């Protein structure tokens, strides 16, 4: 890791040792910023902190945050530090309201006291719940159907209300399905447990699980399986840098969808993974899961107009191949065996 330039503007990246956060840190460094990772490492990985200083801490610890903000004087905050498993949020909702709501409120208060005026928030399409319209625009009513989505929506309201009162401007980025890995193989997706479709398909391709489970084959879609909008994590990272530039240029508080505008069914993802890996992938079919919408695809033109953001990774096979390459290089095990 190269030494950060002392005169470069710093950005506090909460959750910077996680999946999207670590990719954002790399994009920030490439854009001339110094990313300061702030992470409890409860679910993050120290080995993914490669692009700037590391500060250990919990987002609910206001005194620790105040010290870090005073030491680094960041020009902005990027907030990724959140619990993000829908099923866990249903089983243990108190964890989600504590970390994702109380933690975000604590971080906002620390930012307010430090005089920070730019805040980029990692939100989610889960705030829309089961949308009535396709594709989903930012004008779709937000009616989340699980504690994860409700906690993220509560944080969005807090950013708007507190920002209006104190001058903190924010961009709330509502992701669709983050996927892929940095093509250099330096960083990638690491979750335990791993609930997401593409990494689980690759686990099946690698023989780490015996089959990929497909939940529902009777949806009103072209092949009967659920359709989702898969956006590459490097595109997400670039969008965060664009959001920072937007706020630095005086941009007002806004919420934007981040997706490709293209949907791929579960069956299409599995077939693309077979081509990308050259492996057979066993499939096990089951019933639909409660609360899973048939189709979730972004109407993402507002991000293009507001940020100039245009996704570069539009080939789902190439996206899956980038994640497969990360796994082929050993993922975290390879990182742990290198001198960082």
DRENDO-1510 file (C-alpha; in Angstrom, 1 decimal, always signed):
<recs>
REC; n; res; u; v; w
REC; 1; UNK; +0.0; +0.0; +0.0 .
REC; 2; UNK; +1.5; +3.4; -1.0 .
REC; 3; UNK; +1.7; +6.1; +1.6 .
REC; 4; UNK; -1.2; +8.6; +1.3 .
REC; 5; UNK; -0.3; +12.2; +0.4 .
REC; 6; UNK; -0.6; +14.4; +3.5 .
REC; 7; UNK; -2.1; +17.3; +1.5 .
REC; 8; UNK; -4.8; +15.2; -0.3 .
REC; 9; UNK; -8.4; +15.7; +0.9 .
REC; 10; UNK; -9.5; +12.9; +3.2 .
REC; 11; UNK; -12.9; +11.1; +3.3 .
REC; 12; UNK; -14.0; +9.1; +6.2 .
REC; 13; UNK; -15.3; +5.7; +5.0 .
REC; 14; UNK; -17.3; +3.8; +7.6 .
REC; 15; UNK; -17.5; +0.2; +6.8 .
REC; 16; UNK; -14.5; +0.6; +4.5 .
REC; 17; UNK; -13.3; -2.9; +5.4 .
REC; 18; UNK; -16.4; -4.4; +3.8 .
REC; 19; UNK; -17.4; -5.3; +0.3 .
REC; 20; UNK; -18.7; -2.1; -1.3 .
REC; 21; UNK; -16.7; +0.1; +1.1 .
REC; 22; UNK; -13.3; -1.4; +0.2 .
REC; 23; UNK; -14.1; -0.9; -3.5 .
REC; 24; UNK; -15.1; +2.7; -2.8 .
REC; 25; UNK; -11.8; +3.3; -1.0 .
REC; 26; UNK; -9.9; +2.1; -4.1 .
REC; 27; UNK; -12.0; +4.5; -6.3 .
REC; 28; UNK; -11.4; +7.4; -3.9 .
REC; 29; UNK; -7.6; +6.8; -3.9 .
REC; 30; UNK; -7.6; +6.7; -7.7 .
REC; 31; UNK; -9.6; +10.0; -7.7 .
REC; 32; UNK; -7.0; +11.8; -5.6 .
REC; 33; UNK; -8.6; +11.4; -2.1 .
REC; 34; UNK; -7.3; +9.6; +1.0 .
REC; 35; UNK; -9.9; +7.2; +2.2 .
REC; 36; UNK; -9.8; +6.8; +6.0 .
REC; 37; UNK; -11.5; +3.5; +6.8 .
REC; 38; UNK; -13.5; +3.4; +10.1 .
REC; 39; UNK; -14.6; -0.1; +10.8 .
REC; 40; UNK; -15.4; -2.3; +13.8 .
REC; 41; UNK; -14.2; -5.4; +11.9 .
REC; 42; UNK; -17.1; -7.3; +13.3 .
REC; 43; UNK; -18.0; -8.2; +9.7 .
REC; 44; UNK; -15.3; -6.3; +7.8 .
REC; 45; UNK; -11.8; -7.6; +7.0 .
REC; 46; UNK; -8.7; -5.8; +7.9 .
REC; 47; UNK; -7.0; -7.4; +4.9 .
REC; 48; UNK; -9.2; -5.3; +2.6 .
REC; 49; UNK; -7.9; -2.0; +4.0 .
REC; 50; UNK; -5.3; -1.3; +1.3 .
REC; 51; UNK; -5.8; +2.3; +0.2 .
REC; 52; UNK; -5.5; +4.6; +3.2 .
REC; 53; UNK; -5.3; +4.7; +7.0 .
REC; 54; UNK; -7.4; +2.4; +9.2 .
REC; 55; UNK; -9.2; +3.5; +12.4 .
REC; 56; UNK; -10.9; +0.8; +14.4 .
REC; 57; UNK; -14.2; +1.8; +16.0 .
REC; 58; UNK; -18.0; +1.4; +16.2 .
REC; 59; UNK; -20.3; +4.0; +14.6 .
REC; 60; UNK; -22.3; +4.1; +17.9 .
REC; 61; UNK; -19.2; +5.4; +19.7 .
REC; 62; UNK; -19.6; +9.2; +19.4 .
REC; 63; UNK; -16.4; +10.0; +21.4 .
REC; 64; UNK; -14.3; +7.7; +19.2 .
REC; 65; UNK; -15.8; +9.2; +16.1 .
REC; 66; UNK; -15.2; +12.7; +17.3 .
REC; 67; UNK; -11.5; +11.9; +17.9 .
REC; 68; UNK; -11.1; +10.4; +14.4 .
REC; 69; UNK; -12.9; +13.3; +12.7 .
REC; 70; UNK; -10.7; +15.8; +14.6 .
REC; 71; UNK; -7.5; +13.9; +13.7 .
REC; 72; UNK; -8.2; +13.5; +10.0 .
REC; 73; UNK; -10.5; +16.5; +9.2 .
REC; 74; UNK; -12.3; +14.7; +6.3 .
REC; 75; UNK; -14.1; +16.8; +3.6 .
REC; 76; UNK; -16.9; +14.2; +3.6 .
REC; 77; UNK; -18.2; +11.0; +5.0 .
REC; 78; UNK; -19.2; +7.9; +3.0 .
REC; 79; UNK; -21.3; +5.6; +5.2 .
REC; 80; UNK; -21.3; +1.9; +4.5 .
REC; 81; UNK; -21.3; +0.5; +8.0 .
REC; 82; UNK; -24.5; -1.4; +8.2 .
REC; 83; UNK; -25.9; -4.9; +8.9 .
REC; 84; UNK; -27.4; -6.1; +5.6 .
REC; 85; UNK; -29.0; -9.5; +5.8 .
REC; 86; UNK; -32.8; -9.4; +5.3 .
REC; 87; UNK; -33.5; -12.7; +7.0 .
REC; 88; UNK; -31.4; -11.7; +10.0 .
REC; 89; UNK; -33.2; -8.4; +10.3 .
REC; 90; UNK; -36.5; -10.3; +10.5 .
REC; 91; UNK; -35.1; -12.7; +13.2 .
REC; 92; UNK; -33.2; -10.1; +15.2 .
REC; 93; UNK; -34.6; -6.6; +14.3 .
REC; 94; UNK; -33.2; -5.0; +17.4 .
REC; 95; UNK; -29.7; -5.4; +15.9 .
REC; 96; UNK; -30.7; -3.5; +12.8 .
REC; 97; UNK; -32.4; -0.6; +14.6 .
REC; 98; UNK; -29.4; -0.3; +16.9 .
REC; 99; UNK; -26.7; -0.4; +14.3 .
REC; 100; UNK; -28.4; +0.9; +11.2 .
REC; 101; UNK; -30.5; +3.6; +12.8 .
REC; 102; UNK; -28.9; +4.5; +16.2 .
REC; 103; UNK; -25.4; +4.1; +14.6 .
REC; 104; UNK; -26.3; +6.3; +11.7 .
REC; 105; UNK; -27.8; +9.0; +14.0 .
REC; 106; UNK; -24.6; +8.9; +16.1 .
REC; 107; UNK; -22.5; +9.3; +13.0 .
REC; 108; UNK; -24.7; +12.2; +11.7 .
REC; 109; UNK; -24.4; +14.0; +15.0 .
REC; 110; UNK; -20.6; +13.6; +15.0 .
REC; 111; UNK; -20.6; +15.0; +11.5 .
REC; 112; UNK; -22.7; +17.9; +12.5 .
REC; 113; UNK; -20.5; +18.8; +15.4 .
REC; 114; UNK; -17.4; +18.5; +13.2 .
REC; 115; UNK; -18.9; +20.9; +10.7 .
REC; 116; UNK; -18.9; +18.3; +7.8 .
REC; 117; UNK; -21.3; +19.3; +5.1 .
REC; 118; UNK; -21.1; +16.3; +2.7 .
REC; 119; UNK; -22.5; +12.8; +3.4 .
REC; 120; UNK; -22.9; +9.9; +1.0 .
REC; 121; UNK; -25.2; +7.2; +2.3 .
REC; 122; UNK; -25.3; +3.6; +1.2 .
REC; 123; UNK; -29.0; +2.9; +1.0 .
REC; 124; UNK; -31.0; +0.2; -0.8 .
REC; 125; UNK; -33.8; -0.6; -3.1 .
REC; 126; UNK; -35.3; -2.6; -0.2 .
REC; 127; UNK; -36.8; +0.8; +0.9 .
REC; 128; UNK; -39.3; +0.4; -1.9 .
REC; 129; UNK; -40.7; -2.9; -0.6 .
REC; 130; UNK; -42.9; -4.6; -3.3 .
REC; 131; UNK; -43.1; -1.8; -5.9 .
REC; 132; UNK; -46.2; -1.3; -8.1 .
REC; 133; UNK; -44.3; -0.1; -11.1 .
REC; 134; UNK; -41.5; -1.5; -13.3 .
REC; 135; UNK; -38.8; -0.4; -13.6 .
REC; 136; UNK; -38.6; +1.3; -10.2 .
REC; 137; UNK; -37.9; +5.1; -10.2 .
REC; 138; UNK; -37.1; +7.3; -7.2 .
REC; 139; UNK; -40.7; +8.5; -7.3 .
REC; 140; UNK; -42.0; +5.0; -6.3 .
REC; 141; UNK; -43.5; +5.1; -2.9 .
REC; 142; UNK; -41.2; +3.7; -0.2 .
REC; 143; UNK; -42.9; +1.0; +1.7 .
REC; 144; UNK; -40.3; -1.5; +3.0 .
REC; 145; UNK; -41.5; -4.9; +4.0 .
REC; 146; UNK; -38.7; -6.0; +6.4 .
REC; 147; UNK; -36.7; -4.4; +9.2 .
REC; 148; UNK; -33.6; -4.0; +7.1 .
REC; 149; UNK; -35.4; -1.8; +4.6 .
REC; 150; UNK; -37.3; +0.1; +7.3 .
REC; 151; UNK; -34.1; +0.9; +9.2 .
REC; 152; UNK; -32.5; +2.2; +6.0 .
REC; 153; UNK; -35.5; +4.3; +5.3 .
REC; 154; UNK; -35.4; +5.7; +8.8 .
REC; 155; UNK; -31.8; +6.7; +8.2 .
REC; 156; UNK; -32.8; +8.5; +5.0 .
REC; 157; UNK; -35.4; +10.5; +6.8 .
REC; 158; UNK; -32.9; +11.4; +9.5 .
REC; 159; UNK; -30.4; +12.6; +6.9 .
REC; 160; UNK; -33.0; +14.8; +5.2 .
REC; 161; UNK; -34.5; +16.2; +8.4 .
REC; 162; UNK; -31.2; +16.9; +10.2 .
REC; 163; UNK; -29.6; +18.1; +7.1 .
REC; 164; UNK; -32.3; +20.7; +6.5 .
REC; 165; UNK; -31.7; +22.0; +10.1 .
REC; 166; UNK; -27.9; +22.1; +10.0 .
REC; 167; UNK; -26.8; +22.4; +6.4 .
REC; 168; UNK; -25.5; +18.8; +6.1 .
REC; 169; UNK; -26.1; +17.9; +2.4 .
REC; 170; UNK; -26.3; +14.2; +1.5 .
REC; 171; UNK; -26.7; +11.8; -1.5 .
REC; 172; UNK; -28.6; +8.7; -0.6 .
REC; 173; UNK; -27.7; +5.9; -3.1 .
REC; 174; UNK; -30.2; +3.1; -3.4 .
REC; 175; UNK; -28.4; +0.1; -4.7 .
REC; 176; UNK; -30.0; -2.7; -6.5 .
REC; 177; UNK; -28.0; -6.0; -6.5 .
REC; 178; UNK; -24.2; -5.4; -5.9 .
REC; 179; UNK; -22.0; -8.0; -7.5 .
REC; 180; UNK; -18.6; -8.7; -9.1 .
REC; 181; UNK; -15.1; -7.9; -7.9 .
REC; 182; UNK; -12.3; -5.6; -8.6 .
REC; 183; UNK; -10.7; -6.9; -11.9 .
REC; 184; UNK; -7.2; -6.6; -10.5 .
REC; 185; UNK; -8.1; -9.4; -8.0 .
REC; 186; UNK; -7.0; -7.2; -5.0 .
REC; 187; UNK; -10.5; -7.1; -3.3 .
REC; 188; UNK; -13.8; -8.9; -3.7 .
REC; 189; UNK; -16.9; -10.1; -1.9 .
REC; 190; UNK; -16.6; -11.7; +1.5 .
REC; 191; UNK; -19.7; -12.5; +3.5 .
REC; 192; UNK; -20.2; -15.1; +6.2 .
REC; 193; UNK; -22.8; -16.4; +5.8 .
REC; 194; UNK; -23.1; -15.7; +2.1 .
REC; 195; UNK; -26.7; -15.2; +1.1 .
REC; 196; UNK; -26.3; -13.6; -2.4 .
REC; 197; UNK; -27.1; -15.4; -5.6 .
REC; 198; UNK; -24.0; -14.8; -7.7 .
REC; 199; UNK; -21.4; -15.8; -5.0 .
REC; 200; UNK; -23.5; -18.8; -4.1 .
REC; 201; UNK; -23.7; -19.9; -7.7 .
REC; 202; UNK; -19.9; -19.7; -7.8 .
REC; 203; UNK; -19.7; -21.7; -4.6 .
REC; 204; UNK; -21.7; -24.4; -6.4 .
REC; 205; UNK; -19.4; -24.1; -9.4 .
REC; 206; UNK; -16.4; -24.5; -7.1 .
REC; 207; UNK; -17.9; -27.5; -5.3 .
REC; 208; UNK; -18.2; -25.7; -2.0 .
REC; 209; UNK; -21.9; -26.4; -1.9 .
REC; 210; UNK; -23.6; -29.3; -3.7 .
REC; 211; UNK; -26.2; -27.2; -5.6 .
REC; 212; UNK; -27.6; -23.7; -6.0 .
REC; 213; UNK; -31.2; -23.4; -4.6 .
REC; 214; UNK; -33.7; -21.6; -6.8 .
REC; 215; UNK; -36.7; -20.3; -5.0 .
REC; 216; UNK; -39.7; -20.2; -7.3 .
REC; 217; UNK; -40.1; -21.2; -10.9 .
REC; 218; UNK; -43.7; -19.9; -11.4 .
REC; 219; UNK; -43.1; -16.1; -11.3 .
REC; 220; UNK; -44.7; -14.0; -14.1 .
REC; 221; UNK; -41.3; -13.6; -15.9 .
REC; 222; UNK; -40.0; -15.0; -19.2 .
REC; 223; UNK; -38.6; -18.2; -17.6 .
REC; 224; UNK; -40.5; -18.3; -14.4 .
REC; 225; UNK; -37.7; -17.3; -12.1 .
REC; 226; UNK; -37.2; -14.0; -10.3 .
REC; 227; UNK; -35.5; -11.1; -12.1 .
REC; 228; UNK; -33.1; -8.7; -10.6 .
REC; 229; UNK; -30.9; -5.8; -11.6 .
REC; 230; UNK; -27.2; -6.7; -11.0 .
REC; 231; UNK; -24.8; -3.7; -10.8 .
REC; 232; UNK; -21.0; -4.3; -10.6 .
REC; 233; UNK; -19.4; -3.1; -7.4 .
REC; 234; UNK; -16.8; -1.1; -9.3 .
REC; 235; UNK; -19.6; +0.9; -10.9 .
REC; 236; UNK; -21.1; +1.4; -7.4 .
REC; 237; UNK; -17.7; +2.7; -6.2 .
REC; 238; UNK; -17.4; +5.1; -9.1 .
REC; 239; UNK; -20.9; +6.4; -8.4 .
REC; 240; UNK; -19.9; +7.2; -4.8 .
REC; 241; UNK; -17.0; +9.3; -6.1 .
REC; 242; UNK; -19.3; +11.0; -8.5 .
REC; 243; UNK; -21.7; +11.7; -5.6 .
REC; 244; UNK; -18.9; +13.3; -3.6 .
REC; 245; UNK; -17.9; +15.5; -6.6 .
REC; 246; UNK; -21.6; +16.5; -6.9 .
REC; 247; UNK; -21.7; +17.6; -3.3 .
REC; 248; UNK; -18.4; +19.4; -3.5 .
REC; 249; UNK; -19.8; +21.3; -6.4 .
REC; 250; UNK; -22.7; +22.5; -4.2 .
REC; 251; UNK; -25.2; +19.8; -5.1 .
REC; 252; UNK; -28.3; +19.6; -3.0 .
REC; 253; UNK; -29.5; +16.6; -0.9 .
REC; 254; UNK; -31.0; +13.9; -3.2 .
REC; 255; UNK; -31.7; +10.2; -3.4 .
REC; 256; UNK; -30.7; +8.2; -6.5 .
REC; 257; UNK; -31.1; +4.7; -7.7 .
REC; 258; UNK; -28.0; +2.8; -8.7 .
REC; 259; UNK; -28.6; +0.0; -11.2 .
REC; 260; UNK; -28.1; -0.9; -14.8 .
REC; 261; UNK; -31.7; -0.7; -15.9 .
REC; 262; UNK; -31.4; -4.3; -17.1 .
REC; 263; UNK; -32.9; -7.4; -15.4 .
REC; 264; UNK; -31.5; -10.9; -15.4 .
REC; 265; UNK; -33.5; -13.9; -14.2 .
REC; 266; UNK; -32.0; -16.5; -11.8 .
REC; 267; UNK; -31.8; -19.0; -14.6 .
REC; 268; UNK; -30.0; -16.5; -16.8 .
REC; 269; UNK; -27.4; -15.8; -14.0 .
REC; 270; UNK; -26.8; -19.6; -13.6 .
REC; 271; UNK; -26.3; -20.0; -17.4 .
REC; 272; UNK; -24.0; -17.0; -17.5 .
REC; 273; UNK; -22.0; -18.5; -14.6 .
REC; 274; UNK; -21.7; -21.9; -16.4 .
REC; 275; UNK; -20.2; -20.0; -19.4 .
REC; 276; UNK; -17.9; -17.8; -17.2 .
REC; 277; UNK; -16.5; -20.7; -15.2 .
REC; 278; UNK; -16.7; -23.6; -17.6 .
REC; 279; UNK; -18.1; -25.6; -14.8 .
REC; 280; UNK; -21.3; -27.6; -14.3 .
REC; 281; UNK; -23.6; -26.1; -11.7 .
REC; 282; UNK; -26.1; -28.3; -10.1 .
REC; 283; UNK; -29.5; -26.7; -9.4 .
REC; 284; UNK; -32.1; -27.5; -6.8 .
REC; 285; UNK; -35.6; -26.0; -7.3 .
REC; 286; UNK; -37.9; -25.1; -4.4 .
REC; 287; UNK; -40.9; -23.0; -3.6 .
REC; 288; UNK; -41.0; -19.2; -3.6 .
REC; 289; UNK; -39.8; -17.4; -0.5 .
REC; 290; UNK; -42.3; -15.1; +1.1 .
REC; 291; UNK; -41.8; -11.5; +0.3 .
REC; 292; UNK; -39.7; -12.0; -2.8 .
REC; 293; UNK; -41.0; -9.8; -5.7 .
REC; 294; UNK; -41.0; -11.2; -9.2 .
REC; 295; UNK; -39.0; -8.3; -10.7 .
REC; 296; UNK; -36.7; -5.6; -9.2 .
REC; 297; UNK; -35.1; -3.4; -11.9 .
REC; 298; UNK; -33.9; +0.2; -11.6 .
REC; 299; UNK; -35.0; +3.1; -13.5 .
REC; 300; UNK; -31.7; +4.8; -13.1 .
REC; 301; UNK; -31.7; +7.8; -15.4 .
REC; 302; UNK; -31.7; +10.3; -12.6 .
REC; 303; UNK; -28.2; +9.2; -11.5 .
REC; 304; UNK; -27.1; +9.7; -15.1 .
REC; 305; UNK; -28.5; +13.2; -15.2 .
REC; 306; UNK; -27.4; +14.2; -11.7 .
REC; 307; UNK; -24.0; +12.6; -11.4 .
REC; 308; UNK; -23.1; +11.8; -15.0 .
REC; 309; UNK; -23.1; +8.2; -13.9 .
REC; 310; UNK; -23.2; +5.5; -16.6 .
REC; 311; UNK; -22.5; +1.9; -15.6 .
REC; 312; UNK; -19.6; +0.3; -17.5 .
REC; 313; UNK; -20.2; -3.3; -16.6 .
REC; 314; UNK; -23.3; -4.3; -18.5 .
REC; 315; UNK; -22.4; -7.9; -19.5 .
REC; 316; UNK; -23.6; -10.2; -16.8 .
REC; 317; UNK; -21.1; -12.9; -17.8 .
REC; 318; UNK; -18.2; -10.5; -17.5 .
REC; 319; UNK; -19.4; -9.4; -14.1 .
REC; 320; UNK; -19.6; -13.0; -12.9 .
REC; 321; UNK; -16.2; -13.7; -14.4 .
REC; 322; UNK; -14.7; -10.9; -12.3 .
REC; 323; UNK; -16.1; -12.5; -9.2 .
REC; 324; UNK; -14.8; -15.9; -10.3 .
REC; 325; UNK; -11.3; -14.5; -10.9 .
REC; 326; UNK; -11.3; -13.1; -7.3 .
REC; 327; UNK; -12.2; -16.6; -6.1 .
REC; 328; UNK; -9.7; -18.3; -8.4 .
REC; 329; UNK; -6.9; -16.1; -6.9 .
REC; 330; UNK; -7.8; -17.3; -3.5 .
REC; 331; UNK; -10.0; -14.4; -2.2 .
REC; 332; UNK; -9.2; -13.5; +1.3 .
REC; 333; UNK; -6.9; -16.4; +1.8 .
REC; 334; UNK; -4.6; -15.0; -0.9 .
REC; 335; UNK; -4.7; -11.6; +0.7 .
REC; 336; UNK; -3.7; -13.0; +4.1 .
REC; 337; UNK; -0.7; -14.7; +2.6 .
REC; 338; UNK; +0.6; -11.5; +1.0 .
REC; 339; UNK; +2.7; -8.8; +2.6 .
REC; 340; UNK; +0.3; -5.8; +2.7 .
</recs>
